[in-house]
Amino acid sequence: KAKEVIKAILESDERILKDPEPLIAVGELGDNSVNFNVRPWVNSGDYWPVKFDLNERIKLAFDENGISIPYPQMDVHMAK
C-alpha cells in the first residue's frame, strides 16, 4: 500500500519526468521499519522543491491512509 501511495503522488506531480521512470523500491529492512528508496527524475532546477514537497506529501498521504511511521522507542521496567 505504501508503494501505491508513493506512486500516485509521483504521478500527480507535473515536475517529475515520465522518462526515465521513477524508482520506488524497498531499500532496507530496518530494526523497526521498512525503508523505501524513492528516486524520481526531475529537471535540475526542480530538484530541491520537488524533494521537500514529496517528503511532506508522502507523510500526509501516509497519515490519511493509516500507514504509520515507526519511531524508536524503549520500554523501561522498574523493579524494587
C-alpha positions as CSV (number, residue, x, y, z in Angstrom):
1,K,0.0,0.0,0.0
2,A,2.9,2.4,0.8
3,K,4.3,1.9,-2.7
4,E,0.9,2.6,-4.2
5,V,0.5,5.8,-2.3
6,I,4.0,7.0,-3.2
7,K,3.4,6.1,-6.9
8,A,0.2,8.1,-7.0
9,I,2.0,11.1,-5.6
10,L,4.8,10.9,-8.1
11,E,2.3,10.5,-11.0
12,S,0.4,13.6,-9.9
13,D,3.4,15.9,-9.8
14,E,4.0,17.5,-13.3
15,R,7.6,18.4,-12.4
16,I,8.5,14.7,-12.3
17,L,9.7,13.4,-15.6
18,K,8.0,10.3,-17.1
19,D,11.2,9.1,-18.7
20,P,13.1,7.6,-17.1
21,E,10.5,6.1,-14.9
22,P,10.8,6.9,-11.1
23,L,12.2,4.3,-8.9
24,I,10.3,3.1,-5.8
25,A,12.0,0.2,-4.1
26,V,12.5,-1.4,-0.7
27,G,16.0,-0.2,0.2
28,E,16.4,-1.7,3.6
29,L,14.6,-3.7,6.3
30,G,15.4,-1.8,9.4
31,D,15.0,-2.9,13.0
32,N,11.6,-1.3,13.3
33,S,10.9,-0.2,9.7
34,V,10.8,-0.9,6.0
35,N,12.8,1.9,4.3
36,F,11.9,2.9,0.8
37,N,14.1,4.5,-1.8
38,V,12.1,6.9,-3.9
39,R,14.1,8.4,-6.8
40,P,12.1,10.4,-9.4
41,W,13.8,12.2,-12.3
42,V,13.3,16.0,-12.5
43,N,14.9,19.0,-14.2
44,S,17.9,20.2,-12.1
45,G,16.2,23.4,-11.2
46,D,13.2,21.5,-9.7
47,Y,15.3,19.1,-7.5
48,W,15.1,20.8,-4.1
49,P,11.4,22.0,-4.4
50,V,10.4,18.5,-5.5
51,K,12.4,16.8,-2.8
52,F,10.9,18.9,0.0
53,D,7.3,18.7,-1.4
54,L,7.5,15.0,-1.8
55,N,8.6,14.4,1.7
56,E,5.7,16.4,3.1
57,R,3.1,15.0,0.6
58,I,4.2,11.4,1.3
59,K,4.0,11.9,5.1
60,L,0.5,13.5,4.9
61,A,-0.7,10.8,2.5
62,F,0.6,8.0,4.8
63,D,-1.3,9.6,7.7
64,E,-4.5,9.7,5.5
65,N,-4.1,6.1,4.5
66,G,-3.3,4.7,8.0
67,I,0.3,4.0,7.2
68,S,2.3,4.6,10.3
69,I,5.9,5.6,10.5
70,P,7.6,3.8,13.4
71,Y,9.9,5.7,15.7
72,P,12.5,4.2,18.0
73,Q,11.2,3.6,21.5
74,M,12.4,2.0,24.7
75,D,10.3,0.3,27.4
76,V,11.7,0.7,30.9
77,H,10.6,-1.7,33.6
78,M,11.3,-0.6,37.2
79,A,12.0,-3.2,39.8
80,K,12.0,-2.6,43.5
